[in-house]
Amino acid sequence: MLNSKYIFISLKERNGEYEYTHRIVDKLLNSEKTTVKKFLEGLLKGFYGGKPEKERGGYSFFGGEIFVKVDLWRFISPKDFNILSQYL
């Protein structure tokens, strides 16, 4: 594992019969797993307005119409963060 505060995240969204992938890069306060877990949880809960319901490793919104989960995440180098943040 790279000891970095920079993170790359891929989210999967199911919205009705459509599916989307969202890619995000961000900077965290530190590289602790608890920090990552809290960050990802907050990201998912706030992805859409309304009240999220936890299910199957992600969150559903609007009575299950929309479902979002983390597909993958990994730490990245500052150099990779600088490059990716220009495009994502």
A tleap script that builds the chain and sets N, CA, C and O, in Angstrom:
source leaprc.protein.ff14SB
mol = sequence {
  NMET LEU ASN SER LYS TYR ILE PHE ILE SER
  LEU LYS GLU ARG ASN GLY GLU TYR GLU TYR
  THR HIE ARG ILE VAL ASP LYS LEU LEU ASN
  SER GLU LYS THR THR VAL LYS LYS PHE LEU
  GLU GLY LEU LEU LYS GLY PHE TYR GLY GLY
  LYS PRO GLU LYS GLU ARG GLY GLY TYR SER
  PHE PHE GLY GLY GLU ILE PHE VAL LYS VAL
  ASP LEU TRP ARG PHE ILE SER PRO LYS ASP
  PHE ASN ILE LEU SER GLN TYR CLEU
}
set mol.1.N position { 0.852 -1.191 0.000 }
set mol.1.CA position { 0.000 0.000 0.000 }
set mol.1.C position { 0.891 1.245 0.000 }
set mol.1.O position { 1.868 1.339 0.743 }
set mol.2.N position { 0.532 2.157 -0.827 }
set mol.2.CA position { 1.234 3.426 -0.908 }
set mol.2.C position { 0.871 4.272 0.307 }
set mol.2.O position { -0.311 4.424 0.615 }
set mol.3.N position { 1.856 4.821 0.998 }
set mol.3.CA position { 1.585 5.663 2.156 }
set mol.3.C position { 1.310 7.083 1.663 }
set mol.3.O position { 2.205 7.927 1.621 }
set mol.4.N position { 0.072 7.323 1.297 }
set mol.4.CA position { -0.299 8.584 0.667 }
set mol.4.C position { -1.634 9.063 1.199 }
set mol.4.O position { -2.452 8.275 1.675 }
set mol.5.N position { -1.841 10.361 1.112 }
set mol.5.CA position { -3.126 10.944 1.496 }
set mol.5.C position { -4.026 11.128 0.282 }
set mol.5.O position { -5.160 11.591 0.409 }
set mol.6.N position { -3.528 10.771 -0.882 }
set mol.6.CA position { -4.291 10.946 -2.110 }
set mol.6.C position { -4.990 9.642 -2.475 }
set mol.6.O position { -4.412 8.561 -2.356 }
set mol.7.N position { -6.239 9.755 -2.920 }
set mol.7.CA position { -7.042 8.568 -3.150 }
set mol.7.C position { -7.773 8.657 -4.489 }
set mol.7.O position { -8.244 9.722 -4.890 }
set mol.8.N position { -7.856 7.525 -5.160 }
set mol.8.CA position { -8.642 7.370 -6.377 }
set mol.8.C position { -9.828 6.487 -6.023 }
set mol.8.O position { -9.661 5.454 -5.373 }
set mol.9.N position { -11.029 6.883 -6.446 }
set mol.9.CA position { -12.251 6.155 -6.109 }
set mol.9.C position { -13.054 5.929 -7.378 }
set mol.9.O position { -13.172 6.823 -8.217 }
set mol.10.N position { -13.600 4.736 -7.512 }
set mol.10.CA position { -14.528 4.420 -8.594 }
set mol.10.C position { -15.852 4.006 -7.944 }
set mol.10.O position { -15.900 3.057 -7.162 }
set mol.11.N position { -16.920 4.728 -8.278 }
set mol.11.CA position { -18.254 4.423 -7.762 }
set mol.11.C position { -19.102 3.833 -8.877 }
set mol.11.O position { -18.970 4.217 -10.039 }
set mol.12.N position { -19.967 2.903 -8.519 }
set mol.12.CA position { -20.950 2.344 -9.451 }
set mol.12.C position { -22.315 2.868 -9.040 }
set mol.12.O position { -22.690 2.821 -7.868 }
set mol.13.N position { -23.047 3.364 -10.020 }
set mol.13.CA position { -24.404 3.865 -9.789 }
set mol.13.C position { -25.376 3.101 -10.676 }
set mol.13.O position { -25.145 2.942 -11.874 }
set mol.14.N position { -26.458 2.634 -10.079 }
set mol.14.CA position { -27.573 2.054 -10.827 }
set mol.14.C position { -28.734 3.005 -10.651 }
set mol.14.O position { -29.177 3.254 -9.530 }
set mol.15.N position { -29.225 3.532 -11.745 }
set mol.15.CA position { -30.303 4.511 -11.723 }
set mol.15.C position { -31.382 4.003 -12.662 }
set mol.15.O position { -31.328 4.225 -13.872 }
set mol.16.N position { -32.379 3.307 -12.080 }
set mol.16.CA position { -33.383 2.650 -12.909 }
set mol.16.C position { -32.731 1.540 -13.697 }
set mol.16.O position { -32.087 0.665 -13.118 }
set mol.17.N position { -32.885 1.558 -15.002 }
set mol.17.CA position { -32.269 0.523 -15.825 }
set mol.17.C position { -30.903 0.931 -16.370 }
set mol.17.O position { -30.311 0.207 -17.170 }
set mol.18.N position { -30.410 2.074 -15.944 }
set mol.18.CA position { -29.114 2.577 -16.400 }
set mol.18.C position { -28.042 2.396 -15.327 }
set mol.18.O position { -28.330 2.436 -14.131 }
set mol.19.N position { -26.806 2.197 -15.773 }
set mol.19.CA position { -25.680 2.075 -14.857 }
set mol.19.C position { -24.575 3.037 -15.279 }
set mol.19.O position { -24.320 3.233 -16.467 }
set mol.20.N position { -23.926 3.631 -14.280 }
set mol.20.CA position { -22.881 4.616 -14.524 }
set mol.20.C position { -21.682 4.324 -13.637 }
set mol.20.O position { -21.814 3.719 -12.573 }
set mol.21.N position { -20.516 4.759 -14.084 }
set mol.21.CA position { -19.304 4.709 -13.286 }
set mol.21.C position { -18.839 6.141 -13.061 }
set mol.21.O position { -18.757 6.933 -14.000 }
set mol.22.N position { -18.540 6.464 -11.815 }
set mol.22.CA position { -18.031 7.790 -11.460 }
set mol.22.C position { -16.625 7.610 -10.906 }
set mol.22.O position { -16.392 6.757 -10.049 }
set mol.23.N position { -15.695 8.410 -11.396 }
set mol.23.CA position { -14.316 8.343 -10.922 }
set mol.23.C position { -13.964 9.663 -10.249 }
set mol.23.O position { -14.258 10.744 -10.761 }
set mol.24.N position { -13.329 9.545 -9.091 }
set mol.24.CA position { -13.056 10.711 -8.256 }
set mol.24.C position { -11.634 10.595 -7.710 }
set mol.24.O position { -11.177 9.498 -7.391 }
set mol.25.N position { -10.947 11.709 -7.605 }
set mol.25.CA position { -9.695 11.766 -6.854 }
set mol.25.C position { -9.872 12.820 -5.764 }
set mol.25.O position { -10.555 13.824 -5.962 }
set mol.26.N position { -9.256 12.581 -4.625 }
set mol.26.CA position { -9.378 13.522 -3.519 }
set mol.26.C position { -8.159 13.403 -2.620 }
set mol.26.O position { -7.373 12.462 -2.730 }
set mol.27.N position { -8.020 14.372 -1.734 }
set mol.27.CA position { -6.927 14.383 -0.763 }
set mol.27.C position { -7.546 14.223 0.624 }
set mol.27.O position { -8.489 14.931 0.977 }
set mol.28.N position { -7.010 13.294 1.401 }
set mol.28.CA position { -7.497 13.033 2.752 }
set mol.28.C position { -6.554 13.648 3.773 }
set mol.28.O position { -5.447 14.070 3.438 }
set mol.29.N position { -7.000 13.692 5.015 }
set mol.29.CA position { -6.170 14.221 6.095 }
set mol.29.C position { -4.974 13.331 6.396 }
set mol.29.O position { -3.905 13.812 6.771 }
set mol.30.N position { -5.168 12.014 6.226 }
set mol.30.CA position { -4.093 11.053 6.463 }
set mol.30.C position { -4.408 9.767 5.710 }
set mol.30.O position { -5.435 9.681 5.037 }
set mol.31.N position { -3.542 8.772 5.816 }
set mol.31.CA position { -3.735 7.526 5.077 }
set mol.31.C position { -4.251 6.384 5.959 }
set mol.31.O position { -4.104 5.213 5.608 }
set mol.32.N position { -4.846 6.716 7.086 }
set mol.32.CA position { -5.400 5.690 7.976 }
set mol.32.C position { -6.659 5.074 7.350 }
set mol.32.O position { -7.462 5.773 6.733 }
set mol.33.N position { -6.815 3.767 7.518 }
set mol.33.CA position { -7.989 3.072 6.966 }
set mol.33.C position { -9.292 3.621 7.545 }
set mol.33.O position { -10.303 3.678 6.845 }
set mol.34.N position { -9.277 4.023 8.816 }
set mol.34.CA position { -10.503 4.576 9.409 }
set mol.34.C position { -10.883 5.899 8.745 }
set mol.34.O position { -12.066 6.193 8.574 }
set mol.35.N position { -9.893 6.685 8.377 }
set mol.35.CA position { -10.152 7.945 7.673 }
set mol.35.C position { -10.772 7.663 6.311 }
set mol.35.O position { -11.730 8.324 5.910 }
set mol.36.N position { -10.223 6.679 5.601 }
set mol.36.CA position { -10.757 6.305 4.285 }
set mol.36.C position { -12.198 5.818 4.431 }
set mol.36.O position { -13.072 6.227 3.667 }
set mol.37.N position { -12.443 4.956 5.398 }
set mol.37.CA position { -13.786 4.403 5.593 }
set mol.37.C position { -14.803 5.514 5.868 }
set mol.37.O position { -15.886 5.514 5.283 }
set mol.38.N position { -14.471 6.448 6.741 }
set mol.38.CA position { -15.379 7.563 7.046 }
set mol.38.C position { -15.609 8.437 5.822 }
set mol.38.O position { -16.732 8.865 5.557 }
set mol.39.N position { -14.541 8.700 5.079 }
set mol.39.CA position { -14.654 9.520 3.879 }
set mol.39.C position { -15.580 8.870 2.849 }
set mol.39.O position { -16.471 9.527 2.310 }
set mol.40.N position { -15.367 7.576 2.576 }
set mol.40.CA position { -16.188 6.869 1.599 }
set mol.40.C position { -17.646 6.785 2.038 }
set mol.40.O position { -18.553 6.937 1.220 }
set mol.41.N position { -17.868 6.547 3.311 }
set mol.41.CA position { -19.229 6.491 3.852 }
set mol.41.C position { -19.935 7.830 3.639 }
set mol.41.O position { -21.085 7.864 3.200 }
set mol.42.N position { -19.254 8.923 3.947 }
set mol.42.CA position { -19.834 10.250 3.754 }
set mol.42.C position { -20.091 10.557 2.284 }
set mol.42.O position { -21.103 11.165 1.935 }
set mol.43.N position { -19.169 10.131 1.431 }
set mol.43.CA position { -19.325 10.336 -0.006 }
set mol.43.C position { -20.574 9.630 -0.522 }
set mol.43.O position { -21.360 10.214 -1.267 }
set mol.44.N position { -20.753 8.375 -0.127 }
set mol.44.CA position { -21.918 7.611 -0.568 }
set mol.44.C position { -23.219 8.182 -0.016 }
set mol.44.O position { -24.194 8.341 -0.751 }
set mol.45.N position { -23.232 8.490 1.274 }
set mol.45.CA position { -24.452 9.015 1.895 }
set mol.45.C position { -24.897 10.336 1.275 }
set mol.45.O position { -26.095 10.607 1.189 }
set mol.46.N position { -23.955 11.149 0.848 }
set mol.46.CA position { -24.282 12.454 0.298 }
set mol.46.C position { -24.340 12.489 -1.215 }
set mol.46.O position { -24.447 13.567 -1.801 }
set mol.47.N position { -24.271 11.331 -1.865 }
set mol.47.CA position { -24.203 11.297 -3.316 }
set mol.47.C position { -25.460 11.882 -3.968 }
set mol.47.O position { -25.370 12.588 -4.972 }
set mol.48.N position { -26.604 11.593 -3.407 }
set mol.48.CA position { -27.873 12.149 -3.869 }
set mol.48.C position { -28.570 12.795 -2.686 }
set mol.48.O position { -28.265 12.482 -1.535 }
set mol.49.N position { -29.500 13.691 -2.961 }
set mol.49.CA position { -30.301 14.268 -1.883 }
set mol.49.C position { -31.245 13.217 -1.326 }
set mol.49.O position { -31.352 12.118 -1.870 }
set mol.50.N position { -31.905 13.544 -0.278 }
set mol.50.CA position { -32.840 12.592 0.316 }
set mol.50.C position { -32.163 11.729 1.356 }
set mol.50.O position { -30.984 11.895 1.670 }
set mol.51.N position { -32.938 10.810 1.875 }
set mol.51.CA position { -32.452 9.938 2.942 }
set mol.51.C position { -31.902 8.638 2.360 }
set mol.51.O position { -32.647 7.872 1.747 }
set mol.52.N position { -30.604 8.381 2.545 }
set mol.52.CA position { -30.021 7.138 2.035 }
set mol.52.C position { -30.374 5.957 2.928 }
set mol.52.O position { -30.509 6.092 4.144 }
set mol.53.N position { -30.520 4.802 2.298 }
set mol.53.CA position { -30.765 3.559 3.035 }
set mol.53.C position { -29.618 2.609 2.733 }
set mol.53.O position { -29.337 2.312 1.572 }
set mol.54.N position { -28.954 2.131 3.790 }
set mol.54.CA position { -27.808 1.244 3.611 }
set mol.54.C position { -28.294 -0.138 3.184 }
set mol.54.O position { -29.210 -0.703 3.782 }
set mol.55.N position { -27.661 -0.673 2.134 }
set mol.55.CA position { -27.985 -2.024 1.677 }
set mol.55.C position { -26.883 -2.562 0.785 }
set mol.55.O position { -26.252 -1.791 0.062 }
set mol.56.N position { -26.638 -3.834 0.815 }
set mol.56.CA position { -25.704 -4.551 -0.060 }
set mol.56.C position { -24.372 -3.842 -0.286 }
set mol.56.O position { -23.874 -3.803 -1.411 }
set mol.57.N position { -23.806 -3.294 0.752 }
set mol.57.CA position { -22.502 -2.665 0.623 }
set mol.57.C position { -22.517 -1.278 0.016 }
set mol.57.O position { -21.462 -0.744 -0.326 }
set mol.58.N position { -23.687 -0.688 -0.124 }
set mol.58.CA position { -23.805 0.658 -0.671 }
set mol.58.C position { -25.019 1.347 -0.088 }
set mol.58.O position { -25.466 1.006 1.008 }
set mol.59.N position { -25.555 2.315 -0.813 }
set mol.59.CA position { -26.733 3.053 -0.355 }
set mol.59.C position { -27.738 3.189 -1.480 }
set mol.59.O position { -27.375 3.417 -2.634 }
set mol.60.N position { -29.010 3.046 -1.127 }
set mol.60.CA position { -30.070 3.290 -2.093 }
set mol.60.C position { -30.790 4.580 -1.709 }
set mol.60.O position { -30.817 4.978 -0.545 }
set mol.61.N position { -31.362 5.209 -2.709 }
set mol.61.CA position { -32.069 6.475 -2.551 }
set mol.61.C position { -33.423 6.373 -3.242 }
set mol.61.O position { -33.602 5.594 -4.178 }
set mol.62.N position { -34.364 7.165 -2.768 }
set mol.62.CA position { -35.686 7.283 -3.383 }
set mol.62.C position { -36.374 5.925 -3.534 }
set mol.62.O position { -36.834 5.555 -4.614 }
set mol.63.N position { -36.427 5.204 -2.427 }
set mol.63.CA position { -37.121 3.914 -2.423 }
set mol.63.C position { -36.458 2.855 -3.269 }
set mol.63.O position { -37.133 1.941 -3.742 }
set mol.64.N position { -35.165 2.947 -3.474 }
set mol.64.CA position { -34.434 1.937 -4.235 }
set mol.64.C position { -34.277 2.264 -5.711 }
set mol.64.O position { -33.694 1.474 -6.453 }
set mol.65.N position { -34.780 3.403 -6.151 }
set mol.65.CA position { -34.634 3.792 -7.561 }
set mol.65.C position { -33.173 3.954 -7.956 }
set mol.65.O position { -32.780 3.630 -9.076 }
set mol.66.N position { -32.371 4.461 -7.016 }
set mol.66.CA position { -30.957 4.718 -7.274 }
set mol.66.C position { -30.134 3.972 -6.236 }
set mol.66.O position { -30.455 3.989 -5.048 }
set mol.67.N position { -29.084 3.326 -6.682 }
set mol.67.CA position { -28.184 2.604 -5.785 }
set mol.67.C position { -26.751 2.993 -6.126 }
set mol.67.O position { -26.374 3.019 -7.298 }
set mol.68.N position { -25.955 3.293 -5.109 }
set mol.68.CA position { -24.563 3.702 -5.302 }
set mol.68.C position { -23.677 2.901 -4.350 }
set mol.68.O position { -24.002 2.728 -3.175 }
set mol.69.N position { -22.546 2.414 -4.881 }
set mol.69.CA position { -21.581 1.713 -4.035 }
set mol.69.C position { -20.172 2.002 -4.537 }
set mol.69.O position { -19.977 2.412 -5.681 }
set mol.70.N position { -19.207 1.785 -3.672 }
set mol.70.CA position { -17.802 1.926 -4.046 }
set mol.70.C position { -17.403 0.668 -4.798 }
set mol.70.O position { -17.521 -0.442 -4.279 }
set mol.71.N position { -16.938 0.849 -6.009 }
set mol.71.CA position { -16.464 -0.274 -6.808 }
set mol.71.C position { -15.027 -0.600 -6.412 }
set mol.71.O position { -14.678 -1.763 -6.209 }
set mol.72.N position { -14.193 0.444 -6.305 }
set mol.72.CA position { -12.826 0.257 -5.823 }
set mol.72.C position { -12.274 1.588 -5.357 }
set mol.72.O position { -12.767 2.654 -5.727 }
set mol.73.N position { -11.255 1.503 -4.550 }
set mol.73.CA position { -10.503 2.697 -4.143 }
set mol.73.C position { -9.059 2.267 -3.941 }
set mol.73.O position { -8.770 1.111 -3.632 }
set mol.74.N position { -8.162 3.229 -4.124 }
set mol.74.CA position { -6.750 2.963 -3.851 }
set mol.74.C position { -6.020 4.273 -3.646 }
set mol.74.O position { -6.407 5.321 -4.162 }
set mol.75.N position { -4.956 4.178 -2.879 }
set mol.75.CA position { -4.100 5.341 -2.690 }
set mol.75.C position { -3.289 5.559 -3.964 }
set mol.75.O position { -2.904 4.608 -4.645 }
set mol.76.N position { -3.039 6.826 -4.268 }
set mol.76.CA position { -2.231 7.173 -5.433 }
set mol.76.C position { -1.153 8.166 -5.018 }
set mol.76.O position { -1.229 8.777 -3.952 }
set mol.77.N position { -0.172 8.315 -5.858 }
set mol.77.CA position { 0.929 9.234 -5.564 }
set mol.77.C position { 0.486 10.681 -5.794 }
set mol.77.O position { -0.484 10.922 -6.512 }
set mol.78.N position { 1.184 11.637 -5.194 }
set mol.78.CA position { 0.870 13.047 -5.459 }
set mol.78.C position { 0.956 13.386 -6.950 }
set mol.78.O position { 0.157 14.172 -7.460 }
set mol.79.N position { 1.917 12.794 -7.635 }
set mol.79.CA position { 2.062 13.034 -9.076 }
set mol.79.C position { 0.823 12.554 -9.839 }
set mol.79.O position { 0.294 13.275 -10.685 }
set mol.80.N position { 0.365 11.337 -9.537 }
set mol.80.CA position { -0.841 10.814 -10.186 }
set mol.80.C position { -2.061 11.660 -9.847 }
set mol.80.O position { -2.907 11.912 -10.705 }
set mol.81.N position { -2.150 12.095 -8.599 }
set mol.81.CA position { -3.261 12.952 -8.190 }
set mol.81.C position { -3.281 14.235 -9.025 }
set mol.81.O position { -4.332 14.638 -9.523 }
set mol.82.N position { -2.126 14.869 -9.176 }
set mol.82.CA position { -2.053 16.114 -9.943 }
set mol.82.C position { -2.478 15.918 -11.389 }
set mol.82.O position { -3.140 16.783 -11.963 }
set mol.83.N position { -2.111 14.805 -11.975 }
set mol.83.CA position { -2.497 14.515 -13.356 }
set mol.83.C position { -3.991 14.220 -13.446 }
set mol.83.O position { -4.703 14.830 -14.244 }
set mol.84.N position { -4.463 13.279 -12.624 }
set mol.84.CA position { -5.874 12.868 -12.695 }
set mol.84.C position { -6.834 13.988 -12.325 }
set mol.84.O position { -7.921 14.080 -12.894 }
set mol.85.N position { -6.452 14.837 -11.385 }
set mol.85.CA position { -7.364 15.917 -10.966 }
set mol.85.C position { -7.608 16.917 -12.090 }
set mol.85.O position { -8.563 17.691 -12.024 }
set mol.86.N position { -6.775 16.916 -13.108 }
set mol.86.CA position { -7.002 17.785 -14.260 }
set mol.86.C position { -8.110 17.254 -15.173 }
set mol.86.O position { -8.690 18.011 -15.952 }
set mol.87.N position { -8.401 15.960 -15.077 }
set mol.87.CA position { -9.316 15.327 -16.019 }
set mol.87.C position { -10.582 14.760 -15.380 }
set mol.87.O position { -11.575 14.539 -16.073 }
set mol.88.N position { -10.559 14.526 -14.090 }
set mol.88.CA position { -11.741 13.944 -13.431 }
set mol.88.C position { -12.511 14.987 -12.665 }
set mol.88.O position { -13.531 14.674 -12.052 }
savepdb mol mol.pdb
quit
